[in-house]
Amino acid sequence: MALRIITADERQAEERGVKAAILGKPGMGKTWLLNTTCAVTTLFMDLEAGDLAVQHWRGASIRPRTWEECRDLALFLAGPNPALRDDQPYSAAQYARVVQAYGDPTRMDGFATIFVDSITVAARLCFQWCRGQPEAHSEKTGKSDLRGAYGLHGREMIAWLTHLQHARGRNVIFVGILDEKLDDFNRRVFSLQIEGSKTSLELPGIVDEVLTLAEIKDQGGQPFRALVCQTLNPWGYPAKDRSGRLDLLEPPDLGRLFAKIRGTAAPEAAPALPAPLMTAATDTPTT
């Protein structure tokens, strides 16, 4: 097979989706962001069964209940990985099995955005599945081995996320719950609420964007919601912008956000956000 070299013009002409993790505390309105996407071209992967905030949203949804379904859907949406053996989950052989079960994959071509709510629940389903696998049991005693279960869980989650990352033409949004704790020096620290540590540590390196939906106070002390988009932010929220096009704070509107990341004109001008009150990340929260 001849070596395929992609020219700069070809690469720039390619359709590429945005892969983003959106984190936030419970009740902050993460699921509500689905209302700011195009209902016609967005597929809602409803893992939490918590769609009350989007009950009037007119888009399509799917409701996987097991980890096997989550893996099969990722394979159906992103296609096979040619580097894998036939017995591996995202191989061409497994893709053929999924196509036989789910039907013609071209019927998914109309979905430009996959909204996964949430990665926290996906990880729970994954861990439940992992605990039943041979790797999660001692070879000598047959008893449950949590270290083996967590090791398998980390590999499974990273493989799932990486496979969805390779759905190049689609936006994939992973919603996750943000935990806030105090460290040994009484400083606020934030982390993704998820089973195991491997996924939480490696997720920022997989996705293009890490955004925190947070309540920020303006200079008058009035709260407003915004997406924190830059790693160096005064609140210490998890954030990352691979595109380099996002401001420190962006309005909670995914349609405008995607347009800004791609460098295309937004349908209409985004509303101006209030000037934030810059509170140091090391401040101790009041209780």
Secondary structure, DSSP 4 states (H G I P E B T S, - for coil): -------HHHHHHS----EEEEEE-TTSSTGGGGGGS-TTTEEEEESS---GGGTT--SEEE---SHHHHHHHHHHHH---TTS-TTSTTSHHHHHHHHHHH--GGGGTT--EEEEE-HHHHHHHHHHHHTTSGGGB-TTT--B-HHHHHHHHHHHHHHHHHHHHT-TTSEEEEEEEEEEEE-TTS-EEEEE--SSSHHHHHHHHHSSEEEEEEEEEBTTS-EEEEEE--SS-TT----EESSS---SEE-S-HHHHHHHHHTPPPSSPPPPPPPBP---TTSPPP-
